[in-house]
Amino acid sequence: MQSTQLELFPYLETEESSRPPNFIPVYEPTLGRREEEYVLEAVRSGWISHAGAFVGRFEQEFADFCNVRHAISTCNGTVALHLALAALDIGPGDEVIVPALTFVASANAVTYTGATPVFADVDPVSWVIDPVDIERKLTPRTKAIMPVHLYGHPAPMHEINELARAHNLLAIEDAAEAHGAELSGQRAGTMSRIASFSFMANKIITTGEGGMVTTDDDGLNERCRHLRDHAMRPEKRYWHNEVGFNYRMTNLQAAVGVAQMQSIDRFIARKREIAALYDDYLADIRGLSLPVELPDCTNVYWMYSIVVGDEFPLTRDALIPILRERNIDSRPFFYPMDTLPPYLADAPCPISLDLSQRGLNLPSAPTLTNQQVAYICQTLRDLAQR
C-alpha cells in the first residue's frame, strides 16, 4: 500500500501543509534587513566602488572564517580563480589538471592564462576529482592540479598535495561551491597554497556576484592585490609595471557580504539539516543514489544532488519536467568539460560522463521548509512506484 505524507513525515499536521506548494526554486538567496541596512549605509557614505570600508571588513571576516591570513575580494568567482592562477605565473605552455565534472569556469580560468586544461575523471562515490586519474594525466608540461570541491564535498586534498609535492606541482583549490566544507577539520580554501570562492546569488553566501582568493602566503597576497588593481604601483599613482586586471569588488557588494557573514554558520547548519531530511526520506527508494559524506569530511551540500539509476522507473531527463509540473525546480549535473566544443579531448572520462547524464540537483536553499522537503520527497516516492 502506498504511504501517505503523514505516515512518512509525521510533523505534517495539517491538510494545508500536504497540498502542492508554490513553485520551489532549486536555489534562492537569503537576504534580509541587515543586507538592506548595510547597502544603504554604503550608499549614504558615497563610497560605492572598491574603496569603501565594507571591502576590507568583508575580506577580514572571510579570512577569519576560513582561518587564513589573507582574503582578496574580486568582482566574481571566475576572475578569483583566474587571479589565483595568474599570481602563480601559470601561462602558455603549462598544463593544469582539472576535474572533468565541474562548471565551465574552472576550465575557462585556466584558458584565460594561456595554459591548457587537462581533464581527470572523478570518483564515482564522492563525485570529486580522482587522484588515481590525476596521476595518469600527468605530463612533463603539467604545472598545477586544480581540484574542485564539487557540490560542497571536499576533494581528497591529502592525496592531491602528496602528488603535487612528489612531482613539484602547484595545487589550487576551486572552492566556489564549498564555503565551510572541511577535511580533517581544515576548511576549504586553506588546504593548498591558494584558493578561490564564488559569491554568486546561488552560493552559500552571496554578494550578487563576487569572489574571493584565500592564501596564507604573504607574497601571493601582495601579488594578487597588485594584479587585481590594474598592476598599479601603490607608491606611484598611474604607474603600471605590467598588464593587470580590474577585478575589484565594489563596496556595495561587500556590504551584502558583511551582512551574509553574520549568518553563514546558520546557513551551513540549515543546509546540513535539509540534507539529513533528504537522506532519511529518500534512503530506501530503489534507483536513487544519494550524496555521500566521506569519513573525516564535512559536506556543506551546496546542492543536494541525486543520481537516477536504471531501477528508477523514469530517466533523469524524463524526471525533470515531471517535477516541474509539480512545482519542483531541479537542475541536471554539469556537462563534462571534455565533451564541450572548446575542450573536446581524446582521453575519455567515463565516470564523469555517466554522472552528468544521470545526476540531478534538487532544491537546496537554506530557506526550504521541512514541509517543502517532505513534499519533494513524497513526490519522488510516488514517481518511484509508477
C-alpha positions in Angstrom: 0.0 0.0 0.0 1.3 3.5 -0.9 2.3 5.5 2.2 0.8 8.9 2.8 2.7 12.0 3.6 1.6 12.0 7.2 2.8 8.4 7.7 6.2 9.2 6.2 6.6 12.7 7.7 4.6 12.9 11.0 5.4 16.6 11.5 3.0 17.4 8.7 -0.1 18.0 10.8 -2.5 20.0 8.6 -4.3 19.4 5.4 -2.9 22.6 4.0 0.7 21.5 4.6 0.3 18.5 2.3 -1.1 20.4 -0.7 1.3 21.2 -3.6 3.3 24.3 -2.6 4.0 27.3 -4.7 7.0 26.8 -7.1 10.1 25.6 -5.2 13.2 27.0 -6.9 16.4 24.9 -6.9 18.1 27.8 -5.1 17.4 31.3 -3.9 19.5 33.8 -1.9 18.6 34.5 1.7 18.6 38.3 2.1 17.1 40.4 5.0 17.0 43.7 6.7 20.7 43.6 7.6 21.8 43.4 4.0 19.5 46.3 3.2 20.8 48.3 6.1 24.5 47.8 5.1 23.9 48.6 1.5 22.0 51.8 2.4 24.9 52.7 4.7 27.4 52.2 1.8 25.2 54.4 -0.5 24.9 57.1 2.1 28.6 57.1 2.7 29.2 57.9 -1.0 31.8 55.1 -1.2 30.2 52.7 -3.6 33.2 51.5 -5.6 36.2 49.4 -4.4 37.5 51.9 -1.9 34.7 51.7 0.7 35.1 50.4 4.2 33.0 47.3 3.8 35.5 45.8 1.3 38.3 45.4 3.9 35.9 44.3 6.5 34.4 41.6 4.3 37.9 40.4 3.4 39.0 40.2 7.1 35.8 38.4 8.2 36.0 35.8 5.4 39.7 35.2 6.1 38.8 34.7 9.8 36.0 32.3 8.8 38.4 30.2 6.7 41.3 30.5 9.2 43.7 32.0 6.7 45.9 35.1 6.8 44.6 36.8 3.7 41.4 37.1 1.7 41.4 39.1 -1.5 38.0 40.1 -2.8 37.1 40.1 -6.5 34.1 41.0 -8.7 33.1 37.4 -9.3 34.3 33.8 -8.7 35.6 33.2 -12.2 38.1 36.1 -12.0 39.1 35.0 -8.5 40.2 31.7 -10.0 41.9 33.4 -12.9 43.7 35.8 -10.5 45.0 32.9 -8.4 46.3 31.2 -11.5 47.9 34.4 -12.8 49.5 35.1 -9.4 51.2 31.7 -9.6 52.6 32.7 -13.1 50.7 29.9 -14.8 50.7 30.6 -18.6 51.4 29.4 -22.1 53.0 26.0 -22.4 51.7 24.9 -19.0 49.0 22.3 -18.3 46.6 22.4 -15.3 44.7 19.2 -14.3 41.0 20.0 -13.7 38.2 17.6 -13.0 36.1 16.8 -16.0 32.9 17.1 -13.9 32.8 20.8 -12.9 31.3 24.1 -14.0 32.9 25.5 -17.2 34.5 28.5 -15.3 37.1 26.1 -13.9 38.4 25.3 -17.4 37.9 28.8 -18.7 40.0 30.3 -16.0 42.9 28.1 -17.0 42.5 29.0 -20.6 42.5 32.7 -19.8 46.1 32.4 -18.7 47.1 30.7 -22.0 47.6 27.4 -20.2 45.9 24.2 -21.2 43.3 22.4 -19.0 43.7 18.7 -18.9 40.7 16.7 -17.6 40.8 14.0 -15.0 37.9 11.8 -14.1 36.1 11.8 -10.8 35.4 9.3 -8.1 32.1 7.5 -8.6 31.1 7.8 -5.0 32.1 11.3 -3.9 32.0 12.8 -7.4 35.2 14.8 -6.8 38.4 14.5 -8.8 40.1 11.1 -8.6 43.8 11.2 -7.6 44.5 8.0 -9.5 43.3 9.6 -12.7 45.2 12.7 -11.9 48.4 10.7 -11.9 47.5 9.1 -15.2 47.1 12.6 -16.8 50.5 14.0 -15.6 52.9 15.0 -18.4 56.2 17.0 -18.4 54.1 20.1 -19.1 51.9 19.7 -16.0 52.4 22.7 -13.7 49.4 22.5 -11.4 46.4 20.5 -10.1 43.2 22.4 -9.6 40.6 20.2 -7.7 37.0 21.4 -7.3 35.1 20.8 -4.0 32.1 19.8 -6.1 28.6 20.5 -4.8 30.0 21.1 -1.3 32.0 17.9 -0.7 35.8 18.4 -0.2 38.2 17.0 -2.7 40.9 14.5 -1.4 43.4 17.2 -0.7 45.8 14.9 1.3 46.4 12.7 -1.7 46.4 15.7 -4.1 49.0 17.5 -2.1 51.2 14.4 -1.9 51.1 14.1 -5.7 51.9 17.8 -6.0 54.9 17.5 -3.7 56.1 14.3 -5.4 56.0 15.9 -8.9 56.9 19.5 -7.9 53.5 20.9 -8.9 51.2 23.6 -7.6 47.8 22.9 -6.0 45.0 25.4 -6.3 41.6 24.8 -4.7 38.4 25.8 -6.6 36.2 26.2 -3.5 33.4 28.1 -5.3 30.7 25.7 -4.0 32.2 24.8 -0.7 32.1 27.6 1.9 32.8 26.0 5.2 33.4 22.4 3.9 36.1 20.6 5.9 38.6 17.8 5.5 40.3 16.6 8.8 39.0 19.7 10.5 40.6 22.0 7.9 38.3 24.3 6.0 38.1 24.5 2.2 40.3 27.3 0.9 43.1 26.5 3.4 44.4 23.2 2.1 46.5 24.5 -0.7 48.8 27.4 -1.4 45.9 29.4 -2.8 42.2 29.0 -3.4 39.2 30.8 -4.8 35.5 31.2 -3.9 32.3 32.4 -5.6 29.6 34.6 -4.1 27.1 34.3 -7.0 23.4 34.6 -5.9 23.1 30.8 -5.7 26.1 30.2 -3.4 26.0 29.6 0.3 26.6 33.2 0.9 26.2 35.8 -1.8 27.1 39.3 -2.8 25.1 39.1 -6.0 28.2 38.4 -8.0 31.6 38.4 -6.3 34.5 36.2 -5.4 37.4 35.8 -3.0 41.0 34.5 -3.2 42.4 33.0 0.0 46.0 32.3 0.9 48.4 32.1 3.8 51.3 33.3 1.6 52.2 37.0 2.1 53.9 37.2 -1.3 50.8 35.8 -3.1 48.6 38.1 -1.2 50.6 41.1 -2.4 50.8 39.7 -6.0 47.0 39.1 -6.2 46.3 42.6 -4.9 48.7 44.2 -7.4 47.3 42.3 -10.4 43.7 42.9 -9.3 44.2 46.7 -9.2 45.5 47.2 -12.7 49.0 46.4 -11.6 49.4 49.9 -10.4 52.3 50.6 -8.0 50.9 51.9 -4.7 53.8 54.3 -4.2 53.5 55.8 -7.8 49.9 56.5 -8.9 49.1 55.6 -12.5 52.4 53.8 -12.9 51.7 50.2 -14.1 54.7 47.9 -14.4 52.8 45.1 -16.1 49.4 44.2 -17.6 47.0 43.9 -14.7 43.2 43.5 -14.3 40.3 45.4 -12.9 38.9 42.5 -10.8 37.9 44.6 -7.7 34.8 44.1 -5.6 32.5 47.1 -5.0 31.7 48.4 -1.6 28.0 47.7 -2.4 28.8 44.0 -3.0 31.0 43.9 0.1 28.2 45.4 2.2 26.0 42.5 1.3 28.9 40.1 2.0 29.4 41.5 5.5 25.8 41.0 6.3 25.9 37.5 4.9 28.9 36.6 7.1 26.7 37.2 10.2 24.5 34.3 9.0 27.0 31.9 7.3 27.1 29.4 10.2 23.3 29.3 10.4 23.1 28.8 6.6 25.5 25.9 6.7 23.8 24.3 9.7 20.4 24.6 8.0 21.8 23.1 4.7 23.1 20.1 6.6 19.7 19.7 8.4 18.0 19.8 5.0 20.4 17.2 3.6 19.7 14.9 6.6 16.0 15.2 5.9 16.5 14.2 2.3 18.8 11.4 3.4 16.2 10.0 5.8 13.2 10.2 3.4 14.9 9.1 0.2 17.2 6.4 1.5 15.0 3.4 0.7 14.0 4.4 -2.9 15.4 1.9 -5.4 17.2 3.5 -8.2 18.3 6.7 -6.4 21.8 7.2 -5.2 22.3 9.9 -2.6 25.2 12.2 -1.9 27.8 11.0 0.5 29.9 12.5 3.3 33.2 10.5 3.3 34.9 9.9 6.7 36.8 12.9 8.1 34.9 15.2 5.7 32.2 17.8 6.3 30.0 18.2 3.2 28.1 21.5 3.2 25.7 20.3 0.5 25.7 23.4 -1.6 23.4 21.3 -3.8 21.6 18.3 -2.6 22.2 16.0 -5.6 21.0 12.6 -6.5 21.9 10.1 -9.3 19.0 8.5 -11.1 19.8 4.8 -11.8 18.3 2.1 -14.0 16.0 0.8 -11.3 14.1 4.1 -11.1 11.1 4.0 -13.4 12.0 7.3 -15.0 15.2 8.6 -16.5 16.8 11.8 -15.2 15.7 13.8 -18.3 12.1 12.5 -18.0 12.0 13.3 -14.3 12.9 17.0 -14.6 9.8 18.2 -16.5 7.5 16.0 -14.3 9.0 17.6 -11.2 8.5 21.0 -12.7 4.8 20.2 -13.4 4.6 19.6 -9.6 6.2 23.0 -8.8 9.6 21.5 -8.0 12.6 23.0 -9.8 15.7 20.9 -10.4 18.9 21.1 -12.5 21.0 18.4 -14.3 24.6 17.9 -13.4 27.2 19.8 -15.4 28.3 18.5 -18.8 31.8 17.0 -18.6 34.4 19.6 -19.8 35.9 17.2 -22.3 32.5 17.0 -24.2 32.2 20.8 -24.6 33.2 22.2 -28.0 36.1 24.4 -26.7 37.6 21.5 -24.8 36.9 18.3 -26.7 39.5 15.7 -25.6 40.6 12.3 -26.8 41.1 10.8 -23.4 37.6 9.9 -22.1 36.3 10.4 -18.6 33.6 7.8 -18.4 32.6 8.3 -14.8 32.1 12.0 -15.3 30.0 11.3 -18.5 27.8 8.8 -16.7 27.2 11.0 -13.7 26.5 14.0 -15.9 23.8 12.0 -17.8 22.1 10.8 -14.6 22.8 13.4 -11.9 20.1 15.8 -10.6 20.3 18.7 -8.2 17.2 19.1 -6.0 16.1 22.3 -4.3 18.8 23.2 -1.8 18.4 26.7 -0.4 18.5 27.3 3.3 15.1 28.9 3.0 13.5 25.5 2.3 11.0 24.5 4.9 10.7 20.9 6.3 7.2 20.8 4.7 8.7 21.6 1.3 11.4 18.9 1.7 8.7 16.5 2.6 6.6 17.4 -0.5 9.7 16.9 -2.8 10.5 13.6 -1.2 6.9 12.3 -1.3 6.7 13.3 -5.0 9.8 11.3 -5.7 8.4 8.3 -3.7 5.1 8.5 -5.7 7.1 8.5 -9.0 9.2 5.6 -7.9 6.1 3.5 -7.6 4.9 4.1 -11.2 
